[in-house]
Each structure stands twice: as structure tokens, then as C-alpha cells.
Amino acid sequence: MKGNPGLKPEYIHDFSIELIYLEADSISFNYGYTNQAMEMFVERSGAGNSQFVAQTRNFDYARTIGFEIALPYQTSWWTTYNSAGYNRNIFHYQKDGDYAHNDAEGWFFVFYNKFSLKKWWSMEVIYWYATGGGEGLFQARPMSSLRAALLFQTKDRNFSARLIMNDILYTSFTQADSRIPGFDLYYKEASDSRYARIALTYRFG
């Protein structure tokens, strides 16, 4: 890893439009353009080009194009919110003989469901999945996460107990492959995202 004191500021321009039907269903379109985008650049080094140096540089530009559709629905015992979206990310760098261009696309999906069980119990289930996409000079691999919560709340709402289980399948970690010509590089970044937690709340007064 190598620092870069010569970095210039990046300028971000974002535009979006959203159409909403009956204050519920919606579809949105977005476009983003970043001039002098700060992204990680990787190049060979060392004897026989056996090593590499990673440095944040100012790319010529980064461009994002995408849309998202959201479909909520609610009944007396069921609340659901589902969305699907598409993103295309383009990154371009060319300076002093170095060249890199990454044009990648990906989809993401979010499924939220809450069920009311009897009078005082409810359960939430959240699942999201992303097919991957462009991240600078890398192509992200698919990732996902499953989260569930069981809630008990008294009739007067003064006491509640919640059991939360996060990243149950332990699939919420980042993996990506380089898109540098002639230079294969893979990385994985993970954290302790899988856990179970009990939260107790009591309200006085």
C-alpha cells in the first residue's frame, strides 16, 4: 500500500428521478458522474513483476447508471417491502502510459417481511442479495445476507424483548477480482457479521 500526497479533490454530480404510485409503489432512475474519482490503482513491481503496489489515484472519471423498483404491501398481519435494482458502473484511468477501464453491471434484491403472531408477538425476516458489480478496478462477486428477529411486546407497550440473529448464513462478506489486463488479483474481506443478540426494553412513566 502506497500513499499519494498528490491527490486532487473529486467532484460528484448525482441526478435522480422517482415516480411514486399511491404513496407506495415506486420506480426510480439515477445517474452519477464523478470527475477525478478517487479509486484504488494496482500495478506490478519488484523483480520479475512478482509483487504489486496499490495506491489511491484520481481516475479520469467514474460513472454510475441505474434504476430501482420498490413494491410494498401491508395487511392486518403482514407487512412486506420488496425491491430490485440494477447498476452499471464505469471507471476509467489513463495517465503516463498506465491505462485501466472497468465497465461492470450488477443487480441487487431486498426482501423484507414482518408477520404479526397472535397479539403480542411479531417476526421480521430480511434477505438481500447482490450479484456483484464494478468497484474501481475490481469486479465484486455475489454476496447476500439473511437476518431475522423475534419480538415480544406487552399490550401497554412498556416492555419488549427482541431476539435478533444477523447474517445467519454467514454470506455477508466482500470478494472481488481485478480487471487489470494480464494481472490476476483476488481479495476477500470479512468481519464477524454473524451474531445473535437479545435486547430487553422497559419504559417507565
C-alpha positions as CSV (number, residue, x, y, z in Angstrom):
1,M,0.0,0.0,0.0
2,K,1.4,3.4,-1.0
3,G,0.2,6.8,-0.1
4,N,-0.5,9.6,-2.6
5,P,0.0,13.2,-1.4
6,G,-0.8,14.5,-4.9
7,L,-4.5,13.5,-4.8
8,K,-6.9,16.1,-6.1
9,P,-10.5,16.6,-4.9
10,E,-13.2,14.6,-6.7
11,Y,-16.3,16.3,-7.9
12,I,-19.6,14.3,-7.7
13,H,-22.7,15.0,-9.8
14,D,-25.8,13.0,-9.0
15,F,-29.1,13.1,-10.6
16,S,-32.2,11.1,-9.9
17,I,-35.9,10.9,-10.6
18,E,-38.6,8.9,-8.8
19,L,-42.2,8.1,-9.7
20,I,-44.5,7.1,-6.8
21,Y,-47.9,5.4,-7.2
22,L,-50.4,5.8,-4.4
23,E,-47.7,6.8,-2.0
24,A,-46.4,3.2,-2.1
25,D,-45.0,1.5,-5.3
26,S,-42.2,3.4,-6.8
27,I,-39.6,3.3,-9.6
28,S,-36.5,5.5,-9.6
29,F,-33.7,6.2,-12.1
30,N,-30.3,7.6,-11.1
31,Y,-27.2,8.8,-12.9
32,G,-23.9,9.8,-11.3
33,Y,-20.7,11.2,-12.7
34,T,-17.6,11.7,-10.6
35,N,-14.7,13.8,-12.1
36,Q,-11.2,12.9,-10.7
37,A,-12.8,10.0,-8.8
38,M,-10.5,8.6,-6.1
39,E,-10.1,4.9,-6.6
40,M,-7.5,2.2,-5.9
41,F,-5.0,1.6,-8.7
42,V,-2.8,-1.5,-8.7
43,E,0.3,-2.1,-10.7
44,R,3.2,-4.6,-10.9
45,S,6.5,-4.1,-9.1
46,G,9.6,-6.0,-7.8
47,A,11.8,-8.5,-9.5
48,G,10.1,-10.1,-12.4
49,N,6.9,-8.1,-11.7
50,S,6.2,-10.6,-8.9
51,Q,4.8,-8.0,-6.5
52,F,2.3,-5.3,-6.7
53,V,1.7,-1.8,-5.4
54,A,-1.7,-0.4,-4.5
55,Q,-2.3,3.3,-4.5
56,T,-5.3,5.6,-4.4
57,R,-5.3,7.7,-7.6
58,N,-7.5,10.2,-9.4
59,F,-9.3,8.4,-12.2
60,D,-10.4,10.3,-15.2
61,Y,-14.0,9.6,-14.2
62,A,-16.4,7.2,-12.6
63,R,-19.9,6.9,-14.0
64,T,-23.0,5.1,-12.5
65,I,-26.3,4.4,-14.2
66,G,-29.1,2.5,-12.5
67,F,-32.7,2.1,-11.5
68,E,-34.7,0.6,-8.7
69,I,-38.3,-0.7,-8.3
70,A,-40.0,-0.9,-4.8
71,L,-43.2,-2.8,-4.1
72,P,-44.5,-2.5,-0.5
73,Y,-47.7,-4.2,0.7
74,Q,-49.5,-4.4,4.1
75,T,-52.4,-6.2,5.7
76,S,-53.5,-6.6,9.3
77,W,-50.9,-9.3,10.0
78,W,-48.3,-9.0,7.2
79,T,-46.1,-6.2,6.1
80,T,-43.7,-6.6,3.2
81,Y,-41.3,-4.4,1.3
82,N,-39.5,-5.8,-1.8
83,S,-37.2,-4.0,-4.2
84,A,-35.0,-4.8,-7.1
85,G,-32.4,-2.6,-8.7
86,Y,-29.8,-2.5,-11.4
87,N,-26.5,-0.6,-11.5
88,R,-23.9,-0.2,-14.2
89,N,-20.5,1.3,-13.0
90,I,-17.8,2.5,-15.3
91,F,-14.3,3.5,-14.2
92,H,-11.6,5.0,-16.5
93,Y,-8.0,5.8,-15.9
94,Q,-5.3,6.8,-18.4
95,K,-2.1,8.6,-17.5
96,D,1.7,8.3,-18.1
97,G,1.2,5.1,-20.1
98,D,-1.0,3.5,-17.5
99,Y,-4.4,2.5,-18.6
100,A,-7.4,0.9,-16.9
101,H,-11.0,0.6,-17.8
102,N,-13.7,-1.3,-15.9
103,D,-17.3,-1.5,-17.2
104,A,-19.4,-3.8,-14.9
105,E,-23.0,-4.2,-14.1
106,G,-24.9,-5.9,-11.3
107,W,-28.3,-6.5,-9.7
108,F,-29.5,-6.3,-6.1
109,F,-32.6,-7.5,-4.4
110,V,-34.1,-6.8,-1.0
111,F,-36.9,-8.8,0.6
112,Y,-38.4,-7.6,3.9
113,N,-41.3,-9.4,5.7
114,K,-42.9,-8.8,9.1
115,F,-45.5,-11.1,10.4
116,S,-47.8,-10.4,13.4
117,L,-48.2,-13.6,15.5
118,K,-51.2,-13.6,17.8
119,K,-51.5,-10.3,19.8
120,W,-48.0,-9.5,21.2
121,W,-45.6,-11.4,19.0
122,S,-44.1,-10.5,15.7
123,M,-41.3,-11.8,13.5
124,E,-39.2,-10.0,10.9
125,V,-37.2,-11.6,8.1
126,I,-34.9,-9.6,5.9
127,Y,-32.9,-11.1,3.0
128,W,-30.8,-9.2,0.4
129,Y,-28.7,-10.4,-2.5
130,A,-26.3,-8.7,-4.8
131,T,-24.9,-10.2,-8.0
132,G,-21.8,-8.0,-7.7
133,G,-20.6,-5.1,-9.8
134,G,-17.8,-2.7,-10.5
135,E,-15.7,-1.3,-7.7
136,G,-12.8,0.7,-9.2
137,L,-10.6,-1.9,-10.9
138,F,-12.3,-4.8,-9.4
139,Q,-15.4,-6.9,-10.2
140,A,-17.2,-7.8,-7.0
141,R,-18.5,-11.4,-6.6
142,P,-22.1,-12.1,-5.4
143,M,-22.9,-11.6,-1.7
144,S,-26.0,-11.9,0.4
145,S,-27.3,-11.7,4.0
146,L,-30.2,-13.2,5.9
147,R,-31.4,-11.5,9.1
148,A,-34.3,-12.5,11.4
149,A,-35.8,-11.0,14.6
150,L,-38.5,-12.2,17.0
151,L,-40.3,-9.5,19.1
152,F,-42.5,-9.8,22.1
153,Q,-44.3,-6.6,23.3
154,T,-46.8,-6.2,26.1
155,K,-50.2,-4.7,25.4
156,D,-49.3,-1.4,27.0
157,R,-46.0,-1.4,25.0
158,N,-44.0,-0.6,28.1
159,F,-41.9,-3.8,27.9
160,S,-40.4,-5.5,24.9
161,A,-38.0,-8.4,24.3
162,R,-36.3,-8.9,20.9
163,L,-34.1,-11.8,19.7
164,I,-32.0,-10.7,16.7
165,M,-30.0,-13.1,14.5
166,N,-27.8,-11.4,11.9
167,D,-26.2,-12.9,8.8
168,I,-27.5,-16.3,9.6
169,L,-25.9,-18.0,6.6
170,Y,-22.6,-16.1,7.0
171,T,-22.5,-14.9,3.4
172,S,-22.1,-11.1,4.0
173,F,-18.5,-10.6,3.0
174,T,-16.8,-8.9,0.1
175,Q,-15.0,-10.8,-2.6
176,A,-13.6,-9.3,-5.8
177,D,-11.4,-10.0,-8.8
178,S,-9.2,-7.5,-10.5
179,R,-9.9,-6.2,-14.0
180,I,-6.3,-5.3,-14.8
181,P,-5.1,-6.7,-18.1
182,G,-2.6,-9.5,-17.5
183,F,-2.7,-9.2,-13.8
184,D,-5.0,-11.6,-11.8
185,L,-5.7,-10.5,-8.2
186,Y,-8.4,-11.7,-5.8
187,Y,-9.2,-10.4,-2.4
188,K,-11.7,-11.2,0.3
189,E,-12.7,-9.0,3.2
190,A,-14.8,-10.5,6.0
191,S,-15.9,-9.5,9.5
192,D,-17.8,-11.0,12.4
193,S,-21.2,-10.2,10.9
194,R,-22.9,-13.3,12.2
195,Y,-24.3,-12.9,15.7
196,A,-27.3,-13.4,18.0
197,R,-28.4,-10.7,20.3
198,I,-31.2,-10.3,23.0
199,A,-32.5,-6.8,23.6
200,L,-34.8,-6.0,26.6
201,T,-36.5,-2.7,26.9
202,Y,-38.7,-1.3,29.7
203,R,-40.3,2.1,29.6
204,F,-41.1,3.9,32.9
205,G,-43.8,6.5,33.3
